[in-house]
Amino acid sequence: MAELLPHDLSGRFQHDGFAVVDELTTAEDIGQVRSLLDPLFDRFDSLGERAFDLAGPILPGASPKSPEVNEAAVLEPKLRATLTYERCRKIARHLLGVPVGYQFDHAIYKAPHNQAPTAWHQDEAYNLEPIPLRSIHFWIPLQPVNVENGCMWFIPGSHHGGLVTHGLANRRGAGGTRAVENLDSSSAVACPLSVGGATIHQPLTLHYTGANQSHEHRRAWILHFGAYGKMRHLLHPTSIAARLRAWVPRRPTL
Ligand SMILES: O=C(O)CCC(=O)C(=O)O
């Protein structure tokens, strides 16, 4: 794995809360990923709650501005056999230093000229469980990205400040799209990428993508690998303590 990563990646990642990996995967494998994701977007309307518009409610007769498919790798398990998936898993293992597993993935295809930035947020704000996320989040574009078509932006060091207050940019069912309002983004860094490159970030790192101002779709696949995968609930001290409390016989009250 070390050969894939710039030698100081780990240090920068801990310091800044994000990093750019220029050669995460190959252009050929990105072609394969796209050939697996495109058909999901072709049947977007049949995907139920896994498919929605990140930009807000879809008006009658209109197309989604930022269509998003959640758990694409569950809907299309061949995504798990791609080089991209395997490299992300290995990098997460390297950075977290413990066994890792798939936690979540989604894909966002921003329509041309969609006028819909993805608001500043921390992914931790979407975590509804009492156990904080301990995961690495990979953002993988399926074409070159730049400021014009909606590349990622990060605020270096923002993961050190804990979870900040988020509002709801768009309501959806019990939840919705989270957004930090009135943020000072003057120190934000844009991360343009070539095909095969990716950004990686931590659950508390503040990030954003601009509107797609280009004539083409801006396609991205986002993968989260976490410490101990789906076992993290069982292994976390909070849940071990809860199980112990349930197990230790209660003293009778006098
Ligand atoms: O691709 C985008 O526009 C935004 C992705 C994002 O913010 C995320 O995955 O948390």
PDBQT file of the ligand as one rigid body, heavy atoms in Angstrom, charges set to zero:
ROOT
HETATM    1  O1  LIG A 301     -20.291  15.171  -4.346  1.00  0.00    +0.000 OA
HETATM    2  C1  LIG A 301     -20.766  16.123  -3.745  1.00  0.00    +0.000 C 
HETATM    3  O2  LIG A 301     -21.253  17.058  -4.348  1.00  0.00    +0.000 OA
HETATM    4  C2  LIG A 301     -20.746  16.212  -2.253  1.00  0.00    +0.000 C 
HETATM    5  C3  LIG A 301     -20.280  14.982  -1.555  1.00  0.00    +0.000 C 
HETATM    6  C4  LIG A 301     -20.233  15.159  -0.086  1.00  0.00    +0.000 C 
HETATM    7  O3  LIG A 301     -20.261  16.237   0.432  1.00  0.00    +0.000 OA
HETATM    8  C5  LIG A 301     -20.144  13.991   0.787  1.00  0.00    +0.000 C 
HETATM    9  O4  LIG A 301     -20.061  12.868   0.297  1.00  0.00    +0.000 OA
HETATM   10  O5  LIG A 301     -20.162  14.168   2.018  1.00  0.00    +0.000 OA
ENDROOT
TORSDOF 0
